[in-house]
Amino acid sequence: MPEALFARSGRDYRQIMTVVTHADAEAPLAGPLARASASPTELRDAMRSMSVQHEVEPLTGLLDGLATGARLGDVHLAFVRYGAPARVVAAPTGSLVCWTVPLGPMGVSIGGQPPSVRTEGFLLAPDDFTTMLPSPERGAVVITASTDSLTRHLRALSGGVEVPRVTVGSGPARPEARGLIDSAWRHAARTLRAAPAAWDRQADLLEEVLLTSLLLELPTDAAHHLEGQARRSPAAVHADRAVQWLQEQLTEPVTMARWAAGVGLSVRHLQKVFHEVHGCSPGDYVVQARLDLAHHLLLTSSTDRTVTSIATEVGFTHMGRFAALYRRRYGVAPSDARLRRMG
């Protein structure tokens, strides 16, 4: 029993789980996903939809619980309190990252280790069970994301370049970034409370704020990567992001206005970035990228595909101009490149 564990550690469970006044117990987070209940099963199921697999066991008295939160893209932000002493046992989180913020003293035991009292945020164990005794009235805030979503966000912050898959360690938060996650979830909570009708429109921005705070504060290798990115010139970061956007849109009509908007730059800034980093205009870069794609398709696609169909696919509508540009870049006509491949 958790009470026995705390007794062995020299702490009294009843002293740790101090009941606070109603004024102190006001929910810090109001979200569209909400459930008030005395049933541990209903509270468990509500929180499972916003966090990770776990079980809830009432210890003394009847629960008077509240679970509330919201999904912000790939991030779940949730708050739970049980209104009476309860034991929560979370299963190993695996590829999910679950940062738990006690809003009052919380007893925590990972695996079979002796319990300790936590008052600051901590990670649920990815490969072991985490037992928690939350403050009955204050409860806790839980922020949950996947390592895949963290990796995608790191890539976006890095200008679209390839980045290593984010791995989260089991140690404490990075002391130099302490408090970032707390500030991020409190900002999200204030936004929801101030403008609940605008929650959906704010979701993407709040997701970015939360993911960035997780990347910087948690014990990951991402912070060092971002610090390395910060030493790169802003133009290089913008150019990488613009090239990544172009690669995903290369076979579609690309206008300067659409391209600039897609990477959050003005047309003039986009032109400046390409001249500085690549020594050419964005338009020239598009032509060269499409020629490279056409060259690849001419050498690798099935032999029943025509030169015209390949040129059209990559965005060239004037075959004479395509042939001239191709010859200038590769020294042969497109048809000759195809014949050489067939031969």
Secondary structure as UniProt FT lines:
FT   HELIX           2..8
FT   TURN            9..10
FT   HELIX           13..16
FT   TURN            22..25
FT   STRAND          33..37
FT   HELIX           40..48
FT   TURN            49..50
FT   STRAND          54..58
FT   STRAND          65..72
FT   TURN            73..74
FT   STRAND          75..81
FT   STRAND          86..90
FT   TURN            94..95
FT   STRAND          96..102
FT   STRAND          106..110
FT   TURN            111..112
FT   STRAND          116..118
FT   STRAND          122..123
FT   STRAND          130..133
FT   TURN            136..138
FT   STRAND          140..146
FT   HELIX           147..157
FT   TURN            158..160
FT   HELIX           175..177
FT   TURN            178..179
FT   HELIX           180..194
FT   HELIX           196..198
FT   HELIX           199..217
FT   HELIX           222..230
FT   HELIX           234..249
FT   TURN            250..251
FT   HELIX           256..262
FT   TURN            263..264
FT   HELIX           267..277
FT   HELIX           282..300
FT   TURN            303..304
FT   HELIX           307..313
FT   TURN            314..315
FT   HELIX           319..330
FT   HELIX           334..342
//
